């Protein structure tokens, strides 16, 4: 059972790595920001899976913090983005 | 393996599938609005299924409550962020994709 949990966690990590292709391709800044949002959701799922698979309950709290930080970074991006430059 | 374990396995694998769908959508869709759609909807469903699968294996009710707290928090945050990013992209003049005729 633990093996399955850890395999799913590894698979989600590969998903995040694939999401980095979108950062590379762009073409606009919000597209690149999407990868950060992906990492927020998927990262929380990875941490929850690791908390179960490695029996480290404190990782569940880390998942909450990671999810919150991802949303805060998106809000900061939205507030700053169109002002600094019009494109990209 | 008990029947609960089977349900938990199935839920985890389904969740992983929806995460894959979200990532594929983010890589393949044509503009930022459709990508937001793939990301926030498919990934939240995937997270919900993973949370459900883990909750079936949890020992205490406190753990179950905490897992669903994470899910609720992320659903709230990601819908809000999706709306904010889409609005910012519209205001910046990125026009939504239309199918080429």
N, CA and C atoms of all chains as a GROMACS GRO file, in nm:
protein
  567
    1UNK      N    1   0.083  -0.121   0.000
    1UNK     CA    2   0.000   0.000   0.000
    1UNK      C    3   0.087   0.126   0.000
    2UNK      N    4   0.190   0.124   0.085
    2UNK     CA    5   0.279   0.240   0.090
    2UNK      C    6   0.352   0.260  -0.042
    3UNK      N    7   0.384   0.147  -0.109
    3UNK     CA    8   0.454   0.157  -0.237
    3UNK      C    9   0.367   0.232  -0.337
    4UNK      N   10   0.237   0.197  -0.340
    4UNK     CA   11   0.146   0.265  -0.433
    4UNK      C   12   0.141   0.414  -0.404
    5UNK      N   13   0.130   0.448  -0.273
    5UNK     CA   14   0.122   0.590  -0.236
    5UNK      C   15   0.246   0.665  -0.283
    6UNK      N   16   0.364   0.603  -0.263
    6UNK     CA   17   0.488   0.670  -0.304
    6UNK      C   18   0.500   0.678  -0.456
    7UNK      N   19   0.451   0.573  -0.526
    7UNK     CA   20   0.454   0.576  -0.673
    7UNK      C   21   0.366   0.689  -0.727
    8UNK      N   22   0.246   0.705  -0.668
    8UNK     CA   23   0.158   0.814  -0.711
    8UNK      C   24   0.225   0.948  -0.684
    9UNK      N   25   0.294   0.961  -0.571
    9UNK     CA   26   0.364   1.086  -0.540
    9UNK      C   27   0.471   1.115  -0.645
   10UNK      N   28   0.546   1.011  -0.683
   10UNK     CA   29   0.650   1.028  -0.786
   10UNK      C   30   0.588   1.068  -0.920
   11UNK      N   31   0.474   1.005  -0.952
   11UNK     CA   32   0.405   1.037  -1.077
   11UNK      C   33   0.361   1.183  -1.080
   12UNK      N   34   0.310   1.232  -0.966
   12UNK     CA   35   0.268   1.372  -0.960
   12UNK      C   36   0.388   1.465  -0.974
   13UNK      N   37   0.502   1.422  -0.919
   13UNK     CA   38   0.623   1.504  -0.933
   13UNK      C   39   0.662   1.514  -1.080
   14UNK      N   40   0.648   1.404  -1.154
   14UNK     CA   41   0.676   1.408  -1.298
   14UNK      C   42   0.580   1.503  -1.369
   15UNK      N   43   0.453   1.507  -1.322
   15UNK     CA   44   0.356   1.601  -1.379
   15UNK      C   45   0.403   1.744  -1.363
   16UNK      N   46   0.453   1.775  -1.241
   16UNK     CA   47   0.503   1.912  -1.218
   16UNK      C   48   0.620   1.941  -1.310
   17UNK      N   49   0.708   1.842  -1.327
   17UNK     CA   50   0.823   1.861  -1.415
   17UNK      C   51   0.777   1.886  -1.558
   18UNK      N   52   0.673   1.815  -1.603
   18UNK     CA   53   0.620   1.838  -1.737
   18UNK      C   54   0.560   1.978  -1.746
   19UNK      N   55   0.503   2.027  -1.635
   19UNK     CA   56   0.446   2.161  -1.636
   19UNK      C   57   0.552   2.268  -1.660
   20UNK      N   58   0.677   2.236  -1.627
   20UNK     CA   59   0.785   2.334  -1.650
   20UNK      C   60   0.802   2.364  -1.799
   21UNK      N   61   0.760   2.270  -1.886
   21UNK     CA   62   0.767   2.297  -2.031
   21UNK      C   63   0.686   2.422  -2.064
   22UNK      N   64   0.572   2.440  -1.993
   22UNK     CA   65   0.487   2.557  -2.018
   22UNK      C   66   0.560   2.685  -1.977
   23UNK      N   67   0.639   2.679  -1.870
   23UNK     CA   68   0.719   2.796  -1.830
   23UNK      C   69   0.816   2.831  -1.942
   24UNK      N   70   0.875   2.730  -2.001
   24UNK     CA   71   0.974   2.752  -2.105
   24UNK      C   72   0.909   2.809  -2.231
   25UNK      N   73   0.793   2.751  -2.271
   25UNK     CA   74   0.730   2.793  -2.396
   25UNK      C   75   0.660   2.928  -2.384
   26UNK      N   76   0.610   2.958  -2.267
   26UNK     CA   77   0.533   3.082  -2.251
   26UNK      C   78   0.397   3.072  -2.316
   27UNK      N   79   0.355   3.162  -2.406
   27UNK     CA   80   0.429   3.280  -2.452
   27UNK      C   81   0.406   3.403  -2.363
   28UNK      N   82   0.300   3.410  -2.285
   28UNK     CA   83   0.277   3.529  -2.204
   28UNK      C   84   0.309   3.499  -2.057
   29UNK      N   85   0.320   3.605  -1.977
   29UNK     CA   86   0.353   3.587  -1.837
   29UNK      C   87   0.247   3.506  -1.760
   30UNK      N   88   0.116   3.527  -1.783
   30UNK     CA   89   0.018   3.443  -1.711
   30UNK      C   90   0.034   3.295  -1.742
   31UNK      N   91   0.075   3.262  -1.866
   31UNK     CA   92   0.099   3.121  -1.897
   31UNK      C   93   0.208   3.064  -1.807
   32UNK      N   94   0.311   3.144  -1.787
   32UNK     CA   95   0.420   3.096  -1.702
   32UNK      C   96   0.375   3.085  -1.558
   33UNK      N   97   0.285   3.178  -1.517
   33UNK     CA   98   0.236   3.174  -1.379
   33UNK      C   99   0.153   3.049  -1.354
   34UNK      N  100   0.092   2.995  -1.461
   34UNK     CA  101   0.010   2.874  -1.446
   34UNK      C  102   0.092   2.760  -1.388
   35UNK      N  103   0.220   2.753  -1.425
   35UNK     CA  104   0.303   2.645  -1.371
   35UNK      C  105   0.317   2.657  -1.220
   36UNK      N  106   0.322   2.782  -1.170
   36UNK     CA  107   0.330   2.801  -1.025
   36UNK      C  108   0.200   2.755  -0.960
   37UNK      N  109   0.085   2.783  -1.026
   37UNK     CA  110  -0.042   2.736  -0.970
   37UNK      C  111  -0.050   2.585  -0.972
   38UNK      N  112   0.001   2.525  -1.082
   38UNK     CA  113   0.005   2.378  -1.090
   38UNK      C  114   0.087   2.322  -0.974
   39UNK      N  115   0.199   2.388  -0.947
   39UNK     CA  116   0.284   2.338  -0.839
   39UNK      C  117   0.215   2.354  -0.704
   40UNK      N  118   0.132   2.456  -0.688
   40UNK     CA  119   0.057   2.471  -0.563
   40UNK      C  120  -0.035   2.354  -0.538
   41UNK      N  121  -0.118   2.320  -0.638
   41UNK     CA  122  -0.216   2.212  -0.620
   41UNK      C  123  -0.146   2.076  -0.613
   42UNK      N  124  -0.059   2.050  -0.714
   42UNK     CA  125   0.006   1.919  -0.720
   42UNK      C  126   0.104   1.902  -0.605
   43UNK      N  127   0.172   2.011  -0.567
   43UNK     CA  128   0.266   2.002  -0.455
   43UNK      C  129   0.196   1.966  -0.327
   44UNK      N  130   0.077   2.022  -0.304
   44UNK     CA  131   0.001   1.987  -0.184
   44UNK      C  132  -0.036   1.839  -0.186
   45UNK      N  133  -0.078   1.790  -0.304
   45UNK     CA  134  -0.113   1.647  -0.314
   45UNK      C  135   0.009   1.560  -0.287
   46UNK      N  136   0.125   1.601  -0.342
   46UNK     CA  137   0.248   1.523  -0.320
   46UNK      C  138   0.281   1.518  -0.170
   47UNK      N  139   0.268   1.634  -0.103
   47UNK     CA  140   0.302   1.638   0.040
   47UNK      C  141   0.206   1.552   0.122
   48UNK      N  142   0.076   1.554   0.085
   48UNK     CA  143  -0.020   1.470   0.156
   48UNK      C  144   0.014   1.322   0.138
   49UNK      N  145   0.052   1.286   0.014
   49UNK     CA  146   0.088   1.146  -0.013
   49UNK      C  147   0.214   1.106   0.064
   50UNK      N  148   0.312   1.197   0.068
   50UNK     CA  149   0.436   1.166   0.141
   50UNK      C  150   0.409   1.154   0.290
   51UNK      N  151   0.317   1.238   0.342
   51UNK     CA  152   0.283   1.230   0.485
   51UNK      C  153   0.233   1.090   0.520
   52UNK      N  154   0.153   1.032   0.427
   52UNK     CA  155   0.102   0.896   0.451
   52UNK      C  156   0.212   0.792   0.425
   53UNK      N  157   0.282   0.807   0.310
   53UNK     CA  158   0.377   0.703   0.269
   53UNK      C  159   0.500   0.695   0.358
   54UNK      N  160   0.548   0.810   0.407
   54UNK     CA  161   0.668   0.810   0.492
   54UNK      C  162   0.632   0.819   0.640
   55UNK      N  163   0.501   0.815   0.673
   55UNK     CA  164   0.452   0.832   0.811
   55UNK      C  165   0.513   0.953   0.879
   56UNK      N  166   0.504   1.068   0.809
   56UNK     CA  167   0.546   1.196   0.869
   56UNK      C  168   0.426   1.290   0.872
   57UNK      N  169   0.347   1.286   0.981
   57UNK     CA  170   0.222   1.364   0.984
   57UNK      C  171   0.242   1.513   0.969
   58UNK      N  172   0.362   1.563   1.006
   58UNK     CA  173   0.382   1.708   1.001
   58UNK      C  174   0.381   1.759   0.856
   59UNK      N  175   0.403   1.669   0.759
   59UNK     CA  176   0.401   1.712   0.619
   59UNK      C  177   0.262   1.761   0.578
   60UNK      N  178   0.156   1.718   0.651
   60UNK     CA  179   0.022   1.767   0.618
   60UNK      C  180   0.012   1.918   0.644
   61UNK      N  181   0.080   1.964   0.750
   61UNK     CA  182   0.081   2.108   0.777
   61UNK      C  183   0.161   2.180   0.669
   62UNK      N  184   0.270   2.117   0.624
   62UNK     CA  185   0.349   2.178   0.516
   62UNK      C  186   0.262   2.192   0.390
   63UNK      N  187   0.174   2.094   0.366
   63UNK     CA  188   0.087   2.101   0.248
   63UNK      C  189  -0.004   2.222   0.257
   64UNK      N  190  -0.059   2.249   0.377
   64UNK     CA  191  -0.146   2.367   0.394
   64UNK      C  192  -0.067   2.494   0.362
   65UNK      N  193   0.056   2.502   0.416
   65UNK     CA  194   0.137   2.622   0.395
   65UNK      C  195   0.171   2.638   0.246
   66UNK      N  196   0.207   2.527   0.180
   66UNK     CA  197   0.243   2.534   0.038
   66UNK      C  198   0.125   2.583  -0.045
   67UNK      N  199   0.005   2.531  -0.015
   67UNK     CA  200  -0.113   2.573  -0.090
   67UNK      C  201  -0.138   2.722  -0.071
   68UNK      N  202  -0.126   2.769   0.054
   68UNK     CA  203  -0.150   2.911   0.081
   68UNK      C  204  -0.048   2.999   0.010
   69UNK      N  205   0.079   2.958   0.014
   69UNK     CA  206   0.184   3.040  -0.048
   69UNK      C  207   0.164   3.047  -0.199
   70UNK      N  208   0.121   2.936  -0.260
   70UNK     CA  209   0.099   2.938  -0.405
   70UNK      C  210  -0.010   3.038  -0.440
   71UNK      N  211  -0.118   3.042  -0.361
   71UNK     CA  212  -0.226   3.136  -0.394
   71UNK      C  213  -0.180   3.279  -0.370
   72UNK      N  214  -0.102   3.301  -0.263
   72UNK     CA  215  -0.055   3.438  -0.236
   72UNK      C  216   0.037   3.486  -0.348
   73UNK      N  217   0.123   3.396  -0.397
   73UNK     CA  218   0.213   3.437  -0.505
   73UNK      C  219   0.134   3.473  -0.631
   74UNK      N  220   0.023   3.400  -0.657
   74UNK     CA  221  -0.059   3.435  -0.772
   74UNK      C  222  -0.123   3.572  -0.754
   75UNK      N  223  -0.173   3.599  -0.632
   75UNK     CA  224  -0.236   3.729  -0.607
   75UNK      C  225  -0.134   3.842  -0.626
   76UNK      N  226  -0.013   3.823  -0.576
   76UNK     CA  227   0.092   3.924  -0.593
   76UNK      C  228   0.123   3.946  -0.740
   77UNK      N  229   0.130   3.834  -0.815
   77UNK     CA  230   0.155   3.845  -0.960
   77UNK      C  231   0.047   3.928  -1.029
   78UNK      N  232  -0.080   3.899  -0.995
   78UNK     CA  233  -0.190   3.970  -1.060
   78UNK      C  234  -0.186   4.118  -1.029
   79UNK      N  235  -0.145   4.152  -0.906
   79UNK     CA  236  -0.141   4.294  -0.869
   79UNK      C  237  -0.026   4.367  -0.938
   80UNK      N  238   0.085   4.300  -0.964
   80UNK     CA  239   0.203   4.368  -1.016
   80UNK      C  240   0.214   4.363  -1.167
   81UNK      N  241   0.155   4.261  -1.232
   81UNK     CA  242   0.196   4.227  -1.367
   81UNK      C  243   0.170   4.333  -1.474
   82UNK      N  244   0.045   4.383  -1.494
   82UNK     CA  245   0.026   4.471  -1.610
   82UNK      C  246   0.097   4.605  -1.593
   83UNK      N  247   0.132   4.641  -1.469
   83UNK     CA  248   0.192   4.771  -1.444
   83UNK      C  249   0.338   4.773  -1.489
   84UNK      N  250   0.412   4.666  -1.457
   84UNK     CA  251   0.556   4.667  -1.482
   84UNK      C  252   0.589   4.667  -1.631
   85UNK      N  253   0.517   4.586  -1.710
   85UNK     CA  254   0.541   4.587  -1.854
   85UNK      C  255   0.414   4.541  -1.924
   86UNK      N  256   0.394   4.585  -2.047
   86UNK     CA  257   0.268   4.556  -2.113
   86UNK      C  258   0.266   4.413  -2.166
   87UNK      N  259   0.378   4.364  -2.215
   87UNK     CA  260   0.381   4.229  -2.274
   87UNK      C  261   0.494   4.150  -2.211
   88UNK      N  262   0.461   4.030  -2.166
   88UNK     CA  263   0.555   3.940  -2.102
   88UNK      C  264   0.607   3.997  -1.970
   89UNK      N  265  -0.556  -0.776   0.108
   89UNK     CA  266  -0.613  -0.640   0.104
   89UNK      C  267  -0.764  -0.644   0.130
   90UNK      N  268  -0.810  -0.555   0.212
   90UNK     CA  269  -0.954  -0.546   0.240
   90UNK      C  270  -1.021  -0.463   0.130
   91UNK      N  271  -1.154  -0.459   0.136
   91UNK     CA  272  -1.229  -0.386   0.034
   91UNK      C  273  -1.200  -0.236   0.042
   92UNK      N  274  -1.176  -0.187   0.166
   92UNK     CA  275  -1.145  -0.045   0.183
   92UNK      C  276  -1.013  -0.011   0.114
   93UNK      N  277  -0.915  -0.103   0.123
   93UNK     CA  278  -0.787  -0.081   0.056
   93UNK      C  279  -0.804  -0.072  -0.095
   94UNK      N  280  -0.890  -0.158  -0.150
   94UNK     CA  281  -0.914  -0.154  -0.295
   94UNK      C  282  -0.974  -0.021  -0.337
   95UNK      N  283  -1.073   0.025  -0.256
   95UNK     CA  284  -1.134   0.155  -0.287
   95UNK      C  285  -1.029   0.265  -0.281
   96UNK      N  286  -0.943   0.256  -0.180
   96UNK     CA  287  -0.841   0.359  -0.163
   96UNK      C  288  -0.744   0.359  -0.282
   97UNK      N  289  -0.701   0.239  -0.324
   97UNK     CA  290  -0.612   0.227  -0.442
   97UNK      C  291  -0.677   0.288  -0.565
   98UNK      N  292  -0.803   0.249  -0.590
   98UNK     CA  293  -0.872   0.299  -0.709
   98UNK      C  294  -0.883   0.450  -0.707
   99UNK      N  295  -0.915   0.505  -0.589
   99UNK     CA  296  -0.931   0.650  -0.577
   99UNK      C  297  -0.798   0.721  -0.603
  100UNK      N  298  -0.689   0.666  -0.549
  100UNK     CA  299  -0.558   0.728  -0.571
  100UNK      C  300  -0.521   0.726  -0.720
  101UNK      N  301  -0.547   0.611  -0.786
  101UNK     CA  302  -0.509   0.601  -0.927
  101UNK      C  303  -0.594   0.693  -1.014
  102UNK      N  304  -0.726   0.700  -0.982
  102UNK     CA  305  -0.812   0.793  -1.055
  102UNK      C  306  -0.764   0.936  -1.036
  103UNK      N  307  -0.725   0.969  -0.912
  103UNK     CA  308  -0.674   1.103  -0.885
  103UNK      C  309  -0.551   1.133  -0.968
  104UNK      N  310  -0.459   1.036  -0.976
  104UNK     CA  311  -0.338   1.055  -1.056
  104UNK      C  312  -0.375   1.076  -1.203
  105UNK      N  313  -0.477   1.003  -1.250
  105UNK     CA  314  -0.521   1.020  -1.389
  105UNK      C  315  -0.570   1.162  -1.415
  106UNK      N  316  -0.648   1.217  -1.319
  106UNK     CA  317  -0.700   1.352  -1.340
  106UNK      C  318  -0.589   1.456  -1.334
  107UNK      N  319  -0.488   1.431  -1.249
  107UNK     CA  320  -0.372   1.522  -1.249
  107UNK      C  321  -0.303   1.519  -1.384
  108UNK      N  322  -0.290   1.397  -1.440
  108UNK     CA  323  -0.229   1.386  -1.573
  108UNK      C  324  -0.311   1.464  -1.676
  109UNK      N  325  -0.444   1.450  -1.668
  109UNK     CA  326  -0.531   1.521  -1.762
  109UNK      C  327  -0.510   1.672  -1.749
  110UNK      N  328  -0.498   1.720  -1.625
  110UNK     CA  329  -0.477   1.863  -1.605
  110UNK      C  330  -0.346   1.910  -1.666
  111UNK      N  331  -0.240   1.830  -1.646
  111UNK     CA  332  -0.109   1.870  -1.701
  111UNK      C  333  -0.111   1.867  -1.853
  112UNK      N  334  -0.171   1.761  -1.911
  112UNK     CA  335  -0.179   1.753  -2.057
  112UNK      C  336  -0.258   1.871  -2.112
  113UNK      N  337  -0.369   1.906  -2.043
  113UNK     CA  338  -0.448   2.020  -2.086
  113UNK      C  339  -0.366   2.148  -2.081
  114UNK      N  340  -0.287   2.165  -1.975
  114UNK     CA  341  -0.209   2.288  -1.964
  114UNK      C  342  -0.104   2.296  -2.074
  115UNK      N  343  -0.053   2.182  -2.118
  115UNK     CA  344   0.049   2.185  -2.222
  115UNK      C  345  -0.011   2.196  -2.361
  116UNK      N  346  -0.132   2.143  -2.382
  116UNK     CA  347  -0.185   2.132  -2.518
  116UNK      C  348  -0.284   2.241  -2.556
  117UNK      N  349  -0.353   2.302  -2.458
  117UNK     CA  350  -0.458   2.397  -2.492
  117UNK      C  351  -0.400   2.526  -2.549
  118UNK      N  352  -0.480   2.598  -2.633
  118UNK     CA  353  -0.422   2.704  -2.715
  118UNK      C  354  -0.397   2.838  -2.646
  119UNK      N  355  -0.473   2.875  -2.542
  119UNK     CA  356  -0.444   3.006  -2.482
  119UNK      C  357  -0.460   3.000  -2.330
  120UNK      N  358  -0.434   3.115  -2.266
  120UNK     CA  359  -0.422   3.114  -2.120
  120UNK      C  360  -0.555   3.081  -2.052
  121UNK      N  361  -0.668   3.119  -2.114
  121UNK     CA  362  -0.797   3.095  -2.049
  121UNK      C  363  -0.833   2.947  -2.049
  122UNK      N  364  -0.811   2.881  -2.164
  122UNK     CA  365  -0.840   2.738  -2.168
  122UNK      C  366  -0.743   2.660  -2.079
  123UNK      N  367  -0.621   2.709  -2.070
  123UNK     CA  368  -0.524   2.641  -1.982
  123UNK      C  369  -0.564   2.654  -1.836
  124UNK      N  370  -0.613   2.773  -1.798
  124UNK     CA  371  -0.662   2.792  -1.661
  124UNK      C  372  -0.774   2.694  -1.631
  125UNK      N  373  -0.862   2.677  -1.728
  125UNK     CA  374  -0.975   2.586  -1.714
  125UNK      C  375  -0.927   2.444  -1.684
  126UNK      N  376  -0.830   2.396  -1.766
  126UNK     CA  377  -0.779   2.260  -1.745
  126UNK      C  378  -0.714   2.248  -1.609
  127UNK      N  379  -0.634   2.349  -1.576
  127UNK     CA  380  -0.555   2.343  -1.453
  127UNK      C  381  -0.643   2.340  -1.329
  128UNK      N  382  -0.736   2.438  -1.318
  128UNK     CA  383  -0.808   2.450  -1.192
  128UNK      C  384  -0.915   2.343  -1.176
  129UNK      N  385  -0.976   2.299  -1.282
  129UNK     CA  386  -1.086   2.201  -1.266
  129UNK      C  387  -1.033   2.059  -1.252
  130UNK      N  388  -0.952   2.016  -1.351
  130UNK     CA  389  -0.906   1.877  -1.347
  130UNK      C  390  -0.818   1.852  -1.225
  131UNK      N  391  -0.731   1.948  -1.193
  131UNK     CA  392  -0.640   1.925  -1.080
  131UNK      C  393  -0.714   1.922  -0.947
  132UNK      N  394  -0.819   2.005  -0.933
  132UNK     CA  395  -0.892   2.002  -0.807
  132UNK      C  396  -0.968   1.871  -0.789
  133UNK      N  397  -1.020   1.816  -0.898
  133UNK     CA  398  -1.086   1.686  -0.889
  133UNK      C  399  -0.983   1.578  -0.856
  134UNK      N  400  -0.865   1.586  -0.920
  134UNK     CA  401  -0.759   1.491  -0.889
  134UNK      C  402  -0.719   1.497  -0.743
  135UNK      N  403  -0.705   1.620  -0.693
  135UNK     CA  404  -0.669   1.635  -0.552
  135UNK      C  405  -0.778   1.578  -0.462
  136UNK      N  406  -0.904   1.602  -0.498
  136UNK     CA  407  -1.014   1.548  -0.418
  136UNK      C  408  -1.010   1.397  -0.412
  137UNK      N  409  -0.982   1.332  -0.526
  137UNK     CA  410  -0.978   1.186  -0.527
  137UNK      C  411  -0.859   1.133  -0.446
  138UNK      N  412  -0.744   1.203  -0.457
  138UNK     CA  413  -0.628   1.162  -0.378
  138UNK      C  414  -0.658   1.177  -0.228
  139UNK      N  415  -0.722   1.290  -0.192
  139UNK     CA  416  -0.757   1.313  -0.052
  139UNK      C  417  -0.854   1.205  -0.003
  140UNK      N  418  -0.951   1.169  -0.089
  140UNK     CA  419  -1.046   1.065  -0.051
  140UNK      C  420  -0.976   0.931  -0.030
  141UNK      N  421  -0.883   0.899  -0.124
  141UNK     CA  422  -0.810   0.774  -0.112
  141UNK      C  423  -0.726   0.769   0.016
  142UNK      N  424  -0.664   0.883   0.051
  142UNK     CA  425  -0.582   0.887   0.173
  142UNK      C  426  -0.670   0.884   0.298
  143UNK      N  427  -0.788   0.947   0.289
  143UNK     CA  428  -0.877   0.952   0.406
  143UNK      C  429  -0.927   0.812   0.441
  144UNK      N  430  -0.941   0.725   0.339
  144UNK     CA  431  -0.985   0.588   0.367
  144UNK      C  432  -0.880   0.511   0.447
  145UNK      N  433  -0.752   0.551   0.431
  145UNK     CA  434  -0.645   0.482   0.503
  145UNK      C  435  -0.614   0.547   0.638
  146UNK      N  436  -0.672   0.663   0.666
  146UNK     CA  437  -0.634   0.739   0.785
  146UNK      C  438  -0.675   0.666   0.912
  147UNK      N  439  -0.596   0.689   1.019
  147UNK     CA  440  -0.622   0.620   1.146
  147UNK      C  441  -0.728   0.691   1.229
  148UNK      N  442  -0.718   0.823   1.238
  148UNK     CA  443  -0.807   0.898   1.327
  148UNK      C  444  -0.891   0.997   1.246
  149UNK      N  445  -0.997   1.045   1.310
  149UNK     CA  446  -1.084   1.142   1.244
  149UNK      C  447  -1.017   1.278   1.229
  150UNK      N  448  -0.920   1.305   1.319
  150UNK     CA  449  -0.848   1.434   1.307
  150UNK      C  450  -0.774   1.440   1.175
  151UNK      N  451  -0.712   1.328   1.136
  151UNK     CA  452  -0.638   1.324   1.010
  151UNK      C  453  -0.733   1.344   0.893
  152UNK      N  454  -0.850   1.278   0.897
  152UNK     CA  455  -0.948   1.292   0.790
  152UNK      C  456  -0.992   1.438   0.778
  153UNK      N  457  -1.020   1.500   0.893
  153UNK     CA  458  -1.064   1.640   0.891
  153UNK      C  459  -0.956   1.728   0.832
  154UNK      N  460  -0.831   1.700   0.867
  154UNK     CA  461  -0.722   1.784   0.818
  154UNK      C  462  -0.704   1.768   0.666
  155UNK      N  463  -0.717   1.642   0.618
  155UNK     CA  464  -0.707   1.619   0.473
  155UNK      C  465  -0.814   1.697   0.398
  156UNK      N  466  -0.939   1.690   0.448
  156UNK     CA  467  -1.045   1.760   0.376
  156UNK      C  468  -1.034   1.911   0.392
  157UNK      N  469  -0.971   1.954   0.504
  157UNK     CA  470  -0.944   2.097   0.519
  157UNK      C  471  -0.849   2.145   0.409
  158UNK      N  472  -0.744   2.066   0.383
  158UNK     CA  473  -0.650   2.103   0.276
  158UNK      C  474  -0.723   2.113   0.143
  159UNK      N  475  -0.809   2.015   0.115
  159UNK     CA  476  -0.882   2.015  -0.012
  159UNK      C  477  -0.970   2.138  -0.025
  160UNK      N  478  -1.048   2.166   0.080
  160UNK     CA  479  -1.137   2.283   0.077
  160UNK      C  480  -1.060   2.412   0.057
  161UNK      N  481  -0.949   2.422   0.130
  161UNK     CA  482  -0.866   2.543   0.119
  161UNK      C  483  -0.815   2.561  -0.023
  162UNK      N  484  -0.768   2.452  -0.083
  162UNK     CA  485  -0.712   2.464  -0.218
  162UNK      C  486  -0.821   2.494  -0.319
  163UNK      N  487  -0.940   2.434  -0.302
  163UNK     CA  488  -1.048   2.466  -0.396
  163UNK      C  489  -1.082   2.614  -0.391
  164UNK      N  490  -1.093   2.666  -0.266
  164UNK     CA  491  -1.125   2.808  -0.249
  164UNK      C  492  -1.017   2.895  -0.313
  165UNK      N  493  -0.890   2.863  -0.281
  165UNK     CA  494  -0.780   2.946  -0.330
  165UNK      C  495  -0.767   2.937  -0.482
  166UNK      N  496  -0.781   2.818  -0.538
  166UNK     CA  497  -0.753   2.806  -0.682
  166UNK      C  498  -0.866   2.864  -0.766
  167UNK      N  499  -0.992   2.856  -0.719
  167UNK     CA  500  -1.097   2.922  -0.797
  167UNK      C  501  -1.077   3.073  -0.795
  168UNK      N  502  -1.041   3.127  -0.677
  168UNK     CA  503  -1.019   3.272  -0.669
  168UNK      C  504  -0.902   3.314  -0.758
  169UNK      N  505  -0.793   3.238  -0.752
  169UNK     CA  506  -0.675   3.273  -0.832
  169UNK      C  507  -0.705   3.260  -0.981
  170UNK      N  508  -0.783   3.158  -1.018
  170UNK     CA  509  -0.819   3.140  -1.159
  170UNK      C  510  -0.891   3.264  -1.210
  171UNK      N  511  -0.989   3.312  -1.132
  171UNK     CA  512  -1.065   3.429  -1.172
  171UNK      C  513  -0.973   3.551  -1.183
  172UNK      N  514  -0.884   3.568  -1.084
  172UNK     CA  515  -0.795   3.684  -1.085
  172UNK      C  516  -0.704   3.684  -1.207
  173UNK      N  517  -0.644   3.567  -1.237
  173UNK     CA  518  -0.551   3.560  -1.350
  173UNK      C  519  -0.625   3.584  -1.481
  174UNK      N  520  -0.745   3.525  -1.495
  174UNK     CA  521  -0.820   3.543  -1.619
  174UNK      C  522  -0.857   3.689  -1.638
  175UNK      N  523  -0.898   3.755  -1.529
  175UNK     CA  524  -0.935   3.897  -1.538
  175UNK      C  525  -0.813   3.982  -1.574
  176UNK      N  526  -0.698   3.952  -1.511
  176UNK     CA  527  -0.577   4.030  -1.541
  176UNK      C  528  -0.536   4.010  -1.687
  177UNK      N  529  -0.549   3.887  -1.738
  177UNK     CA  530  -0.511   3.860  -1.876
  177UNK      C  531  -0.603   3.934  -1.973
  178UNK      N  532  -0.734   3.937  -1.940
  178UNK     CA  533  -0.829   4.010  -2.025
  178UNK      C  534  -0.796   4.159  -2.026
  179UNK      N  535  -0.770   4.214  -1.906
  179UNK     CA  536  -0.740   4.357  -1.896
  179UNK      C  537  -0.612   4.393  -1.970
  180UNK      N  538  -0.518   4.298  -1.973
  180UNK     CA  539  -0.391   4.325  -2.042
  180UNK      C  540  -0.404   4.310  -2.192
  181UNK      N  541  -0.522   4.270  -2.240
  181UNK     CA  542  -0.544   4.270  -2.384
  181UNK      C  543  -0.516   4.136  -2.451
  182UNK      N  544  -0.507   4.028  -2.375
  182UNK     CA  545  -0.494   3.896  -2.437
  182UNK      C  546  -0.634   3.851  -2.479
  183UNK      N  547  -0.654   3.832  -2.611
  183UNK     CA  548  -0.790   3.799  -2.654
  183UNK      C  549  -0.809   3.647  -2.650
  184UNK      N  550  -0.928   3.602  -2.607
  184UNK     CA  551  -0.955   3.458  -2.599
  184UNK      C  552  -0.943   3.391  -2.735
  185UNK      N  553  -0.902   3.266  -2.732
  185UNK     CA  554  -0.880   3.188  -2.854
  185UNK      C  555  -1.011   3.157  -2.923
  186UNK      N  556  -1.014   3.165  -3.057
  186UNK     CA  557  -1.129   3.121  -3.136
  186UNK      C  558  -1.085   3.017  -3.236
  187UNK      N  559  -1.174   2.924  -3.265
  187UNK     CA  560  -1.134   2.817  -3.356
  187UNK      C  561  -1.114   2.873  -3.496
  188UNK      N  562  -1.002   2.845  -3.559
  188UNK     CA  563  -0.975   2.900  -3.692
  188UNK      C  564  -1.072   2.842  -3.795
  189UNK      N  565  -1.131   2.932  -3.872
  189UNK     CA  566  -1.229   2.887  -3.971
  189UNK      C  567  -1.161   2.858  -4.103
   0.00000   0.00000   0.00000
